[in-house]
Amino acid sequence: MAPHCLSNSATPTAPSTPAIPNGVSTALRSNSPHAGWVIQKFGGTSVGKFPVQIAEEIVGMYLNNHRVAIVCSARSTDTKAEGTTNRLIAAAAEALKPGSTQYVEIVAAIQEDHVRVAKELLRTPEIVEELVRDIQTECVRLGALLGAAQTLDEISPKTQDAVIGTGEKLSCLFMTALLRDRGIDAEYVNLDHVYTHVPTPNGQGLGQTFYTTLAQNIADRIRQCGDRIPVITGYFGVVPGSLLTSIGRGYTDLCAALLAVGLDADELQVWKEVDGIFTADPRKVSTARLIPVITPEEAAELTYYGSEVIHPFTMEQVIKARIPIRIKNVENPTGPGTMIFPDNQPRKGEETPTQPPRHIRLARADTLLQPLTKRPTAVTTKSGMVVLNVHSNRKSLSHGFLASIFSTLDKWQLCVDLISTSEVHVSMALHSEAKEPAIKMAIEELRKYGVVDVTYNLTILSVVGKHMKRMIGIAGRMFSTLADAGVNIEMISQGASEINISCVIKQEDAIRAVNVLHTRLFTYQDL
């Protein structure tokens, strides 16, 4: 890969921030130059379903005591499958089909959707008119990209990134206009050119130097906004190897995290449609309780095993800078949410405390969440799993046996979530997104090394807690509780970090299992 570096500055590109219309008061609310920064990241569903609440309640509320910058994902409606990003991915796929015009219809539908919402929610005709022009400009550019891709019968990583990034641009143009319509002096910030493809001596690709410099470049661009409230595209331009390939769909969260680091923010807020992180999924467990504070390690485990929190790498960038992350609910803006922060270090501005820090002690007032040395932090499930059991035919040495298995899984791009091994036997729970054809082809290859059996429709059940390695008997309580409830265990695994114990059970038993475990470990356990 060719080496790269970042530009020292970046300027926004068209379309520009809507001008203040004639007849509208110029006394717009703005950022205070001396307040600390709060970075607010809004997901696509929040922008799609609750844009007015964001503009009128959330942003306005925090302007009273903070400088606010917001980062937006592409708009969604009720589900991610119906969201703008997935429609853009579908349009790119259609553009590669010879003679297909379906991509044109998808682009037209995206444009119509954004224009319709703009006309429904915005009150100022001049702002609506300018926003509609900007939406049309972006969609014309999008159509031209897809048309060129169809002519060439190829979509390069750079083109794909540009296509996907259109969703964030449309979302941020809309939110900028809505904020100004509601009396807040917002500025649209397009990060298309925050990254410049220039040779560097080491060629390390997306190493930490890349992210550190990118954070500073984004922050430098935001400072150019002055007292205006920046509305920033989560898409930050083309990066080496493609944004989706190198970083993935969570690039908007990463953008917000890097901005928080670059500005040395007081807090990064991730706004969702739930009150925070719970001891269990409240949709499945009626007695689930909101967790006031959770460590990054625990949040990472919950994310991996089925709870959508925030990507561990994104957390790492922020936590290293001693900036807390808070999960908040757009439908309950005044709620406390859940703070993600280590329990063994102070935040900025606090003296080094005795353990745990003051903000941890104050937030853990709920007796049902105490004490952490006696109970785990949360219980979570991940459904749709497949378990492969491979029994060696003993024709290869043990190290060759395992090497052969994992090379086969790598060939078919199958991700292993849990594993349990012996010298001649291995059980693996495969990622729930594994494709059936890939599993079948992998099984055929694995039969060369031994007997293979497959079990479908399983669920990973995980108990997570940083202090679990000091909880004597926690595994016994977990498995005896499941046995008493008649839940059969297919596979057991404890993470190397010793902060989770996981087992695989039948999917039909999942809701019953998580309820009895939560009741036993959280509700009725003696303090």
C-alpha positions as CSV (number, residue, x, y, z in Angstrom):
1,M,0.0,0.0,0.0
2,A,1.3,3.5,-0.9
3,P,2.1,5.6,2.2
4,H,-0.2,8.4,3.2
5,C,-0.5,11.4,5.4
6,L,-3.0,14.0,6.3
7,S,-3.4,17.6,5.2
8,N,-2.8,20.3,7.8
9,S,-6.1,22.0,7.0
10,A,-9.3,21.4,5.3
11,T,-12.0,23.7,3.9
12,P,-15.7,22.9,3.4
13,T,-17.0,22.4,0.0
14,A,-20.3,23.3,-1.6
15,P,-23.1,23.3,-0.8
16,S,-22.7,26.0,1.7
17,T,-24.6,26.8,4.9
18,P,-28.0,28.3,4.2
19,A,-28.0,32.1,4.4
20,I,-30.2,33.9,6.8
21,P,-33.4,34.8,4.9
22,N,-34.9,38.2,4.6
23,G,-37.3,39.0,7.4
24,V,-35.9,36.5,9.8
25,S,-34.3,37.7,13.0
26,T,-30.5,37.6,13.0
27,A,-30.4,37.0,16.8
28,L,-29.7,33.3,16.4
29,R,-28.4,31.3,19.4
30,S,-24.7,30.3,19.1
31,N,-21.9,28.7,20.9
32,S,-20.2,30.5,23.8
33,P,-16.5,31.1,23.1
34,H,-15.4,30.2,26.6
35,A,-17.5,27.1,27.4
36,G,-16.2,23.5,27.1
37,W,-17.1,21.3,24.1
38,V,-19.8,18.6,24.1
39,I,-19.8,16.4,21.0
40,Q,-23.2,15.0,20.2
41,K,-23.4,12.0,17.8
42,F,-26.9,11.2,16.4
43,G,-27.6,7.9,14.7
44,G,-29.6,7.6,11.5
45,T,-32.8,6.5,13.2
46,S,-32.7,9.5,15.6
47,V,-32.2,11.9,12.7
48,G,-35.0,10.2,10.8
49,K,-37.6,10.0,13.5
50,F,-36.7,12.8,16.0
51,P,-35.1,15.7,14.1
52,V,-37.4,18.3,15.7
53,Q,-36.6,17.1,19.2
54,I,-32.9,17.2,18.4
55,A,-33.1,20.8,17.1
56,E,-35.6,22.2,19.7
57,E,-34.7,20.3,22.9
58,I,-31.4,18.6,22.8
59,V,-29.0,21.0,21.1
60,G,-30.8,24.1,22.6
61,M,-30.6,22.6,26.1
62,Y,-26.8,22.0,26.0
63,L,-26.1,25.4,24.4
64,N,-26.9,27.0,27.8
65,N,-23.7,25.7,29.4
66,H,-21.5,24.2,26.6
67,R,-20.2,24.6,23.1
68,V,-21.9,22.0,21.0
69,A,-20.9,20.2,17.8
70,I,-23.1,17.5,16.3
71,V,-22.2,14.6,14.0
72,C,-25.0,12.9,12.1
73,S,-25.4,9.5,10.4
74,A,-27.4,9.1,7.2
75,R,-31.2,9.3,7.9
76,S,-33.1,6.1,8.6
77,T,-36.8,5.6,9.1
78,D,-37.9,2.7,11.3
79,T,-35.1,0.2,10.6
80,K,-31.5,0.3,9.3
81,A,-32.6,-1.9,6.4
82,E,-34.8,1.0,5.1
83,G,-32.2,3.6,5.8
84,T,-30.4,5.8,3.3
85,T,-27.1,4.0,3.6
86,N,-28.6,0.6,2.7
87,R,-30.4,2.2,-0.2
88,L,-27.2,3.7,-1.4
89,I,-25.5,0.3,-1.2
90,A,-28.3,-1.2,-3.2
91,A,-28.0,1.6,-5.8
92,A,-24.3,0.9,-6.2
93,A,-25.1,-2.8,-6.7
94,E,-27.7,-2.0,-9.3
95,A,-25.3,0.3,-11.2
96,L,-23.1,-2.7,-11.9
97,K,-25.9,-4.5,-13.6
98,P,-25.7,-3.9,-17.4
99,G,-28.7,-1.9,-18.7
100,S,-30.2,-1.5,-15.2
101,T,-31.9,1.8,-14.5
102,Q,-33.0,0.8,-11.0
103,Y,-30.2,2.9,-9.4
104,V,-31.8,6.0,-11.0
105,E,-35.1,5.2,-9.3
106,I,-33.3,4.6,-5.9
107,V,-31.5,8.0,-6.2
108,A,-34.8,9.7,-7.1
109,A,-36.6,8.1,-4.1
110,I,-33.8,9.3,-1.8
111,Q,-34.1,12.8,-3.1
112,E,-37.9,12.8,-2.9
113,D,-37.7,11.5,0.7
114,H,-35.3,14.3,1.9
115,V,-37.2,17.0,0.0
116,R,-40.6,15.8,1.4
117,V,-39.3,15.9,5.0
118,A,-37.7,19.3,4.5
119,K,-41.0,20.8,3.3
120,E,-42.9,19.2,6.1
121,L,-40.7,20.3,9.0
122,L,-39.1,23.6,8.0
123,R,-41.1,26.8,8.4
124,T,-39.0,29.4,6.6
125,P,-39.5,29.4,2.8
126,E,-36.1,30.7,2.0
127,I,-34.4,28.0,4.0
128,V,-36.5,25.3,2.4
129,E,-35.7,26.6,-1.0
130,E,-32.0,26.6,-0.4
131,L,-32.1,23.2,1.2
132,V,-34.0,21.7,-1.7
133,R,-31.4,23.1,-4.1
134,D,-28.6,21.6,-2.1
135,I,-30.4,18.2,-1.9
136,Q,-30.8,18.2,-5.7
137,T,-27.2,19.1,-6.2
138,E,-26.0,16.2,-4.1
139,C,-28.3,13.8,-5.8
140,V,-27.3,14.9,-9.3
141,R,-23.7,14.3,-8.3
142,L,-24.6,10.9,-6.9
143,G,-26.4,9.9,-10.1
144,A,-23.4,11.0,-12.2
145,L,-21.1,8.8,-10.0
146,L,-23.3,5.8,-10.4
147,G,-23.8,6.4,-14.1
148,A,-20.0,6.5,-14.6
149,A,-19.6,3.3,-12.6
150,Q,-22.1,1.6,-14.9
151,T,-20.3,2.7,-18.0
152,L,-17.0,1.4,-16.6
153,D,-18.6,-1.7,-15.1
154,E,-16.6,-1.0,-12.0
155,I,-17.0,0.7,-8.6
156,S,-13.6,1.6,-7.1
157,P,-13.2,1.9,-3.3
158,K,-13.0,5.7,-3.8
159,T,-16.3,5.8,-5.7
160,Q,-18.0,3.5,-3.2
161,D,-17.0,5.7,-0.4
162,A,-18.2,8.8,-2.2
163,V,-21.6,7.1,-2.9
164,I,-22.1,6.0,0.7
165,G,-20.9,9.4,2.0
166,T,-23.8,11.1,0.2
167,G,-26.1,9.9,3.0
168,E,-24.3,11.8,5.7
169,K,-24.1,14.9,3.5
170,L,-27.9,14.9,2.9
171,S,-28.6,14.3,6.6
172,C,-26.3,17.1,7.8
173,L,-27.6,19.5,5.2
174,F,-31.1,18.8,6.5
175,M,-30.2,19.2,10.2
176,T,-28.3,22.4,9.5
177,A,-31.3,23.9,7.8
178,L,-33.6,22.7,10.6
179,L,-31.4,24.2,13.3
180,R,-31.3,27.5,11.6
181,D,-35.0,27.4,11.0
182,R,-35.4,26.9,14.8
183,G,-33.2,29.9,15.7
184,I,-29.8,28.2,16.1
185,D,-26.8,29.5,14.2
186,A,-25.6,26.2,12.6
187,E,-23.0,25.6,9.9
188,Y,-22.8,22.6,7.6
189,V,-19.3,21.0,7.7
190,N,-18.4,18.7,4.9
191,L,-15.2,16.7,5.7
192,D,-14.7,15.5,2.1
193,H,-11.2,17.0,1.9
194,V,-9.9,16.6,5.5
195,Y,-7.7,13.8,4.2
196,T,-5.2,14.2,1.4
197,H,-3.4,11.4,-0.4
198,V,0.3,12.3,0.0
199,P,3.3,9.9,0.4
200,T,4.8,9.5,3.9
201,P,8.0,7.7,4.8
202,N,6.7,4.7,6.8
203,G,3.6,3.6,4.9
204,Q,1.9,2.3,8.0
205,G,-1.6,2.8,6.6
206,L,-4.3,3.4,9.2
207,G,-2.0,3.4,12.2
208,Q,-2.5,5.5,15.3
209,T,-0.6,8.4,13.7
210,F,-3.3,8.5,11.0
211,Y,-6.1,8.8,13.6
212,T,-4.2,11.3,15.8
213,T,-3.5,13.6,12.9
214,L,-7.0,13.2,11.5
215,A,-8.5,14.2,14.9
216,Q,-6.4,17.4,14.9
217,N,-7.4,18.2,11.3
218,I,-11.1,17.7,12.0
219,A,-10.8,19.9,15.1
220,D,-8.9,22.6,13.1
221,R,-11.8,22.7,10.6
222,I,-14.4,23.0,13.4
223,R,-12.6,25.9,15.0
224,Q,-13.1,27.8,11.7
225,C,-16.8,27.8,12.5
226,G,-16.3,30.4,15.2
227,D,-19.4,30.6,17.3
228,R,-21.6,28.7,14.9
229,I,-22.8,25.2,15.9
230,P,-21.0,22.8,13.5
231,V,-23.1,20.1,11.9
232,I,-20.5,17.6,10.7
233,T,-20.7,14.8,8.2
234,G,-19.8,11.5,9.8
235,Y,-18.2,10.7,6.5
236,F,-14.7,12.1,6.5
237,G,-13.6,11.5,2.9
238,V,-11.6,8.8,1.1
239,V,-9.1,6.9,3.3
240,P,-6.5,4.3,2.3
241,G,-8.2,1.0,1.4
242,S,-11.7,2.4,1.4
243,L,-13.6,3.8,4.4
244,L,-16.0,0.8,4.6
245,T,-13.2,-1.8,4.3
246,S,-10.7,-0.1,6.6
247,I,-13.1,1.3,9.2
248,G,-16.6,-0.2,8.6
249,R,-20.1,1.1,9.0
250,G,-19.2,2.7,12.4
251,Y,-17.2,5.5,10.8
252,T,-19.6,8.1,12.0
253,D,-19.1,7.1,15.6
254,L,-15.3,7.2,15.0
255,C,-15.6,10.7,13.4
256,A,-17.4,12.0,16.6
257,A,-14.7,10.3,18.8
258,L,-11.8,11.8,16.9
259,L,-13.5,15.2,17.0
260,A,-13.9,14.9,20.8
261,V,-10.2,14.1,21.1
262,G,-9.1,16.9,18.7
263,L,-11.2,19.5,20.6
264,D,-10.3,18.0,24.1
265,A,-14.1,17.9,24.7
266,D,-15.7,17.6,28.1
267,E,-17.9,14.7,27.0
268,L,-18.8,12.6,23.9
269,Q,-22.5,11.9,23.8
270,V,-23.9,9.1,21.7
271,W,-27.7,9.6,21.3
272,K,-29.9,6.5,20.7
273,E,-33.5,5.5,21.3
274,V,-32.8,3.9,24.7
275,D,-32.1,5.4,28.1
276,G,-28.6,3.9,28.2
277,I,-27.0,0.5,28.9
278,F,-29.1,-1.8,31.0
279,T,-28.3,-4.9,33.1
280,A,-30.3,-6.8,30.4
281,D,-32.3,-6.0,27.3
282,P,-35.4,-4.2,28.8
283,R,-37.5,-5.5,25.9
284,K,-36.9,-9.0,27.1
285,V,-36.4,-8.5,30.8
286,S,-38.9,-6.4,32.6
287,T,-36.7,-6.0,35.7
288,A,-33.7,-4.7,33.8
289,R,-32.1,-1.7,35.4
290,L,-30.2,1.2,33.9
291,I,-26.5,1.1,34.6
292,P,-25.2,4.6,35.6
293,V,-21.5,3.9,34.9
294,I,-19.8,1.1,33.0
295,T,-16.1,0.5,32.1
296,P,-14.9,0.4,28.5
297,E,-14.0,-3.2,28.9
298,E,-17.5,-4.2,29.9
299,A,-19.1,-2.0,27.2
300,A,-16.8,-3.7,24.6
301,E,-17.8,-7.2,25.7
302,L,-21.5,-6.2,25.6
303,T,-21.1,-4.8,22.1
304,Y,-19.4,-8.0,20.9
305,Y,-22.0,-10.3,22.4
306,G,-25.1,-8.6,21.1
307,S,-25.8,-5.2,22.8
308,E,-25.3,-2.3,20.4
309,V,-23.3,0.1,22.4
310,I,-20.3,1.6,20.6
311,H,-17.3,0.1,18.8
312,P,-14.4,-0.8,21.1
313,F,-11.8,1.0,18.9
314,T,-14.0,4.2,18.9
315,M,-14.1,4.0,22.7
316,E,-10.4,3.5,22.9
317,Q,-9.7,6.8,21.1
318,V,-11.8,8.8,23.5
319,I,-10.9,7.0,26.8
320,K,-7.2,7.5,26.1
321,A,-7.8,11.2,26.2
322,R,-9.7,10.8,29.5
323,I,-13.0,12.0,27.9
324,P,-16.1,10.2,29.2
325,I,-18.7,8.8,26.8
326,R,-22.3,9.1,27.7
327,I,-25.2,7.1,26.1
328,K,-28.3,9.2,26.0
329,N,-31.9,8.9,24.8
330,V,-33.3,11.3,22.2
331,E,-36.8,10.6,23.6
332,N,-35.7,11.4,27.2
333,P,-33.1,14.2,26.9
334,T,-33.0,15.0,30.6
335,G,-32.3,11.4,31.7
336,P,-28.9,10.7,33.1
337,G,-28.0,8.0,30.6
338,T,-25.0,5.7,31.0
339,M,-21.4,6.9,31.3
340,I,-18.6,4.8,29.9
341,F,-15.3,5.5,31.7
342,P,-12.6,3.5,33.5
343,D,-13.2,2.9,37.2
344,N,-9.5,3.3,38.1
345,Q,-8.7,6.8,36.8
346,P,-10.1,10.3,37.2
347,R,-11.5,12.5,34.6
348,K,-9.9,15.7,33.4
349,G,-9.9,18.3,36.2
350,E,-10.1,15.8,39.0
351,E,-7.3,15.1,41.4
352,T,-6.2,11.5,41.5
353,P,-8.7,10.0,43.9
354,T,-8.8,7.0,46.1
355,Q,-10.4,4.1,44.2
356,P,-12.9,4.3,42.8
357,P,-13.1,7.9,41.5
358,R,-15.7,10.3,42.8
359,H,-17.9,10.2,39.7
360,I,-18.1,6.4,39.9
361,R,-19.0,6.5,43.6
362,L,-21.8,9.1,43.1
363,A,-23.3,7.3,40.1
364,R,-23.6,3.9,41.8
365,A,-26.3,4.8,44.3
366,D,-28.7,2.1,43.1
367,T,-28.6,-0.8,45.7
368,L,-29.6,-3.3,43.0
369,L,-26.3,-2.6,41.2
370,Q,-24.2,-3.0,44.4
371,P,-21.7,-4.3,45.2
372,L,-19.8,-5.0,42.0
373,T,-17.6,-7.6,43.8
374,K,-20.7,-9.8,44.3
375,R,-22.7,-9.4,41.1
376,P,-21.8,-9.0,37.4
377,T,-22.6,-5.9,35.4
378,A,-25.0,-7.2,32.7
379,V,-26.3,-10.3,31.0
380,T,-26.8,-10.3,27.2
381,T,-27.7,-12.6,24.3
382,K,-26.7,-12.9,20.6
383,S,-29.0,-14.9,18.5
384,G,-28.8,-16.7,15.1
385,M,-25.6,-18.6,15.9
386,V,-24.3,-21.7,14.3
387,V,-22.1,-24.2,16.1
388,L,-19.6,-26.4,14.2
389,N,-18.1,-29.4,16.1
390,V,-15.0,-31.0,14.5
391,H,-13.6,-34.3,15.8
392,S,-10.1,-35.0,14.5
393,N,-9.4,-38.1,12.5
394,R,-6.0,-38.1,14.1
395,K,-4.2,-38.0,10.7
396,S,-2.5,-34.7,11.7
397,L,-0.7,-33.4,14.8
398,S,-2.8,-31.3,17.1
399,H,-1.2,-28.0,16.0
400,G,-1.7,-29.0,12.4
401,F,-5.3,-29.9,13.1
402,L,-6.1,-26.5,14.5
403,A,-4.1,-24.7,11.9
404,S,-6.1,-26.5,9.1
405,I,-9.4,-25.6,10.7
406,F,-8.7,-21.9,11.0
407,S,-7.2,-21.6,7.6
408,T,-10.4,-23.1,6.2
409,L,-12.5,-20.7,8.1
410,D,-10.4,-17.8,7.0
411,K,-10.7,-18.9,3.3
412,W,-14.5,-18.7,3.5
413,Q,-14.5,-15.6,5.7
414,L,-16.3,-17.1,8.6
415,C,-15.9,-15.3,12.0
416,V,-15.7,-17.3,15.2
417,D,-17.4,-15.7,18.2
418,L,-16.8,-18.5,20.8
419,I,-14.4,-21.5,20.7
420,S,-13.8,-24.5,23.0
421,T,-10.9,-26.8,22.1
422,S,-9.0,-29.9,23.1
423,E,-6.2,-31.8,21.4
424,V,-8.5,-33.6,19.0
425,H,-11.8,-31.7,19.2
426,V,-12.9,-28.2,18.6
427,S,-16.3,-26.5,18.9
428,M,-16.9,-23.1,17.3
429,A,-19.9,-20.7,17.5
430,L,-19.9,-18.8,14.2
431,H,-20.9,-15.2,13.6
432,S,-24.6,-14.8,13.1
433,E,-24.0,-13.0,9.8
434,A,-22.3,-16.0,8.3
435,K,-23.7,-16.9,4.9
436,E,-25.2,-20.4,4.4
437,P,-23.3,-21.2,1.2
438,A,-19.9,-20.3,2.8
439,I,-20.8,-22.5,5.8
440,K,-21.6,-25.5,3.5
441,M,-18.4,-25.1,1.5
442,A,-16.3,-24.8,4.7
443,I,-17.9,-28.0,6.2
444,E,-17.0,-29.9,3.1
445,E,-13.4,-28.9,3.4
446,L,-13.4,-29.5,7.2
447,R,-14.4,-33.1,6.6
448,K,-10.9,-33.8,5.4
449,Y,-9.7,-33.3,9.0
450,G,-12.4,-35.2,10.9
451,V,-16.1,-35.7,11.6
452,V,-18.1,-32.5,11.4
453,D,-21.5,-31.9,12.8
454,V,-23.5,-28.6,12.7
455,T,-26.2,-27.2,15.0
456,Y,-28.3,-24.2,13.9
457,N,-30.7,-21.8,15.6
458,L,-28.6,-21.2,18.7
459,T,-28.0,-18.2,21.0
460,I,-24.9,-17.1,22.9
461,L,-25.8,-16.1,26.5
462,S,-23.1,-14.0,28.2
463,V,-22.7,-12.7,31.7
464,V,-20.3,-9.7,31.8
465,G,-18.6,-7.9,34.6
466,K,-15.1,-6.5,35.1
467,H,-14.8,-7.9,38.6
468,M,-16.1,-11.4,37.8
469,K,-12.7,-13.0,38.1
470,R,-12.9,-12.2,41.8
471,M,-16.5,-13.5,42.2
472,I,-16.1,-16.9,43.7
473,G,-18.8,-19.3,42.5
474,I,-20.3,-17.0,39.8
475,A,-20.0,-19.7,37.2
476,G,-21.6,-22.2,39.5
477,R,-24.5,-19.9,40.2
478,M,-24.9,-19.2,36.4
479,F,-25.0,-22.8,35.3
480,S,-27.0,-24.1,38.3
481,T,-29.6,-21.4,37.6
482,L,-29.9,-22.5,34.0
483,A,-30.1,-26.1,35.0
484,D,-32.9,-25.4,37.5
485,A,-34.8,-23.7,34.6
486,G,-34.4,-26.7,32.3
487,V,-32.1,-24.8,29.9
488,N,-29.6,-27.2,28.2
489,I,-26.1,-25.9,27.5
490,E,-24.5,-26.8,24.2
491,M,-21.1,-25.2,24.7
492,I,-19.2,-23.2,27.4
493,S,-16.5,-20.6,27.1
494,Q,-14.8,-18.0,29.3
495,G,-13.1,-15.0,27.7
496,A,-9.4,-14.6,28.0
497,S,-10.1,-11.2,29.7
498,E,-11.9,-13.0,32.4
499,I,-14.7,-10.4,32.4
500,N,-17.3,-12.6,30.7
501,I,-18.6,-16.2,30.9
502,S,-20.5,-17.3,27.9
503,C,-22.5,-20.4,26.9
504,V,-24.5,-21.5,23.9
505,I,-28.1,-22.5,24.3
506,K,-31.1,-23.2,22.0
507,Q,-32.6,-20.0,20.6
508,E,-36.0,-21.0,21.8
509,D,-34.7,-21.0,25.4
510,A,-33.0,-17.6,25.2
511,I,-35.7,-15.3,26.7
512,R,-36.4,-17.7,29.5
513,A,-32.7,-18.1,30.2
514,V,-31.8,-14.4,30.3
515,N,-34.8,-13.7,32.6
516,V,-34.0,-16.4,35.2
517,L,-30.3,-15.4,35.1
518,H,-31.1,-11.8,35.6
519,T,-33.5,-12.6,38.5
520,R,-31.0,-14.8,40.2
521,L,-27.9,-12.6,39.8
522,F,-29.4,-9.1,40.1
523,T,-32.9,-9.0,41.7
524,Y,-32.8,-11.6,44.5
525,Q,-29.2,-12.1,45.2
526,D,-28.3,-11.4,48.9
527,L,-26.1,-8.3,49.3
